[in-house]
Amino acid sequence: MLKVGIVGGGIRGQMYAQSLHDFPGAEVAAICDINPHCAHKVADQFGLAEFGDHRIMLRETRLDAVIVATPDFAHREAVVDAANAGLHLLIEKPLATTEADLDAIVDAVHSAGVQCLVGFENRWNPAIRRLHDLSHSGALGDVLTQNIMLSNTYYVPLTMLTWAAKSSPAWFLMSHTVDAATWVAAKAVTSVVARGSRGRLSALGVDTWDVIHALLTFADGTTANLTSSWILPQSAPSIVDFKYQVIGSESAVDIDLQDQSVRVSAERHTWPGLLGGEIDGRLQGPPTWMVQSFVSRLNAGEPLGPGVEEGARVSRVVLAILESLDTGVEVKV
């Protein structure tokens, strides 16, 4: 039985606790959050020990693994301390948002010899998994270009995330699409050029980028074009708009993950996603399948992935995107 502690009792931490509740081979033993209300809410719902300091949780609770579900910029301390305690890790994407934090996390994981999974949940998304498998089977031929759009409505930066000003569409959304583009193409990014705009969210009290466009160039000269924004109207039928096109030398694939074939017309028109919710009282969907795979693979003694090196590569591409936004020039990765 794998004993798991969770650091971060917000939306993701609560989802991970629910995903592992009564899951075979897993016991979530403790939840930690610097906000006592968040920690108590999750602890009370799932019968967990609650803590306000992850160091005390690590010291007072016997654990095998830790899930770090803190905000984008707040992973380093919990990850390094858990690794130094010899605990396996699931870390929310992005792995980190600064070079110093990336180096510290990578060094700690390697030095401790623990296993680490970085939470790129779209590797468990059936549509993206099918795209990856088509590419790696040779059905697409050589991947020549990719066009990926992943955006959110205003709800995400203005309501869902209290820390949106410390993040951006680059960290929150492009971490997903950079990973998907490199995973599908099986190619390394060598340079990026990015452009964007800001001002609308700043006027609403959240000082971050509204829209970001990034052109990734791979080692063989092929490209991927990424767009992410946080300014879709609140009236949009879904808070997430996710469209993905791949053009290969032999075939092409188009994926629309906003319209998932369910449309509801009531007070407003909505497109509820199929990749979530509960069936027979159990959560379904990519993040749930990801954390359950984390537990199952650890219990089976199997390797985890995507690992810390892949997480670091994605974060370094996003850092290059942000540098290109600031400087207006191409940035080597």
Secondary structure, 3 states (H helix, E strand, C coil): CEEEEEECCCHHHHHHHHHHCCCCCEEEEEEECCCHHHHHHHHHHHCCEEECCHHHHHHHCCCCEEEECCCCCCCHHHHHHHHHCCCEEEEECCCCCCHHHHHHHHHHHHHHCCCEEEECHHHHCHHHHHHHHHHHHCCCCCEEEEEEEEEEECHHHHHHCCCHHHCCHHHHHHHHHHHHHHHHHCCCEEEEEEEEEECHHHHCCCCCEEEEEEEEEECCCCEEEEEEECCECCCCCCCEEEEEEEEECCCEEEEECCCCCCCEECCCEECCCCCCCEECCEECCHHHHHHHHHHHHHHHCCCCCCCHHHHHHHHHHHHHHHHHHHHCCCEEC
